[in-house]
Amino acid sequence: MKATCWMGRNKVEVLDVPDPRLLNARDAVVRITSTAICGSDLHLVDGYIPTVKKGDVLGHEFMGEVVEVGPEVRNLRVGDRVVVPFPIACGNCFACEEGLYSICENSNPNAGLAEKFMGHSPAGIFGYSHMLGGFAGGQAEYARVPFADVGPIKIEDDLPDDKVLFLSDILPTGYMGAEMCDIRPGQTVAVWGAGPVGLFAVTSAHLLGAGKVICIDRFPYRLRKAEQAGAHPLNYEEVDVLEALRDLTGGRGPDACIDAVGMEAHHPTPAMYAYDRAKQAARMETERPYALREAILACRNGGVVSVIGVYGGLLDKFPMGSLMNRSLTIRTGQCHVQRYLRPLLDRIRAGEIDPSFVISHRLPLSEAPRGFEMFKHKQDECTKVVLTP
């Protein structure tokens, strides 16, 4: 089959790879009808996530048709149309029983490797390094889905792929980011990043009752998308974000701040950006955490900082004094997608949200390298690339 493969830092190719097959009784094989390039895929391509190997199949946002099921998969049949969550979860361990699917205790066969980096292992993730399981991803024609009796959700109506594909990751991630803010009616929420996850965090904050949502980015076309989603846009290259947020909140600061940027944040001050960039390039830190630092400094006393941007390891100059002395709460995590699939599918069906608004480009799988270039370098006002095998 054809698949998008990591071939080295800043190098992606579509290659012929072996077809997936059932390895366990709870596996399924899915013929992929739609898949997408995620912002966190760029961290792999840029070389900041360790334990990625040449030839690894990328991609963790995908859906399609079940073509084969193991004997213990009783909830799916051949021909079922499904969306597959990016975290792989067994459904039986302590974490899964608590609804914390992205830290499943049984789905990462390389848990010992992850423990060396993180202390404890999170769940396995499709197409996201050997530290997180070494599972082949979904930017391909077919994918093996472990624990298929727990993860995939059946789409039993005529909703098009564009409306449900993002249940696999970015819609639940944005929603969880807003949910972790414990929003009360009328509160103000600030979101760093107007990429797809940030846009869904904006939309979700409104759904959960926020009175005002502010979105911070530097690309005018992304800020226009945020404004269309109901946010007050702030271009951090044109304003001092901390001062602007104080002005917009009567001097107090937002009630909650969402970091939807993660480890490759840009800094408007050349010297500060160069400092983080140099340390990251020398592997003395794995993150450029400017958005996170700013979100902490901006949040009102006693507020919540919700972190859904991806981080991979260690960061420098973390404002711990601000966090501790001002009674801030940090909540974070890879999204527990399985928890949100049914409620968000119901919201899509009810017309409360149409996730397809983030799509800017559709390409055949064969053009995945071009899609990565466009997405990474913000070419042609690219916000989200969907690939069709």
Salt bridges, closest charged atoms under 4 A:
GLU13 OE2 - LYS11 NZ 3.55
ASP16 OD1 - LYS2 NZ 3.05
ASP27 OD2 - ARG144 NH1 2.76
ASP41 OD1 - HIS60 ND1 3.38
ASP46 OD1 - LYS376 NZ 2.72
ASP56 OD2 - HIS130 NE2 2.98
GLU61 OE1 - LYS384 NZ 2.80
GLU65 OE1 - ARG31 NH2 2.86
ASP80 OD2 - LYS154 NZ 3.96
ASP149 OD2 - ARG26 NE 3.05
GLU156 OE2 - LYS154 NZ 3.76
ASP157 OD2 - ARG349 NE 2.62
ASP161 OD1 - ARG81 NH2 2.86
ASP162 OD2 - ARG362 NH2 2.40
ASP169 OD2 - HIS60 NE2 2.95
GLU179 OE1 - ARG339 NH1 3.97
ASP182 OD2 - ARG331 NH1 3.09
ASP217 OD2 - ARG222 NH2 2.96
GLU237 OE2 - ARG218 NH1 3.61
ASP255 OD1 - ARG300 NE 2.69
GLU264 OE2 - HIS43 ND1 2.74
GLU264 OE1 - ARG288 NH2 3.97
ASP276 OD2 - ARG293 NH1 2.85
ASP316 OD2 - LYS279 NZ 2.89
GLU352 OE1 - ARG347 NH1 2.44
ASP354 OD2 - LYS163 NZ 2.96
GLU367 OE1 - ARG370 NH2 2.64
GLU373 OE1 - HIS377 NE2 3.46
ASP380 OD2 - HIS361 NE2 2.74
GLU381 OE2 - ARG224 NH2 3.11
